[in-house]
Amino acid sequence: MSEQGANDRQRIEELETRLTFQEQALVELSDALAAARADIALHEAALRRVVEELKSARGSGVSVDPADEPPPPHY
């Protein structure tokens, strides 16, 4: 095999190795993105529940503002 052929083969192997690592990194990033999206969806649902609870607490006459609370008995 000529020197040029050996260099080409070495270069191809290096490119194949890089491609393999890039493919693996892409899979890992995709998995991380999917997990982050799932976390965001859970947090959004929890936030919606909290907002609804606050709205219903306001509607029931319960104050959610600490300034509206009467002072503790020891004052």
C-alpha positions, 0 to 999 in steps of 0.5 A, a space after each residue: 500500500 502506498 504512503 498516500 493510501 495509508 494516510 487516506 485509510 488513517 484519515 478515514 478511520 479517524 473520521 469514522 471514530 469522530 462520527 461515532 462519538 458525535 452520534 453518541 453525543 447526539 443521542 445523549 443530548 437528545 435524551 437529556 432534552 427529552 428528560 428536560 421537557 418532561 421535567 418542564 411539563 411536570 413543573 408547568 402542571 404543578 404551577 397550574 395547580 398552585 395558581 388554581 389553588 390560590 384563585 380558589 383560596 381568594 374566592 373562598 374569602 381566605 386571604 393569601 396576603 400576609 398583610 391581611 392577616 390579623 396580628 398574633 395574640 401576643 401583640 
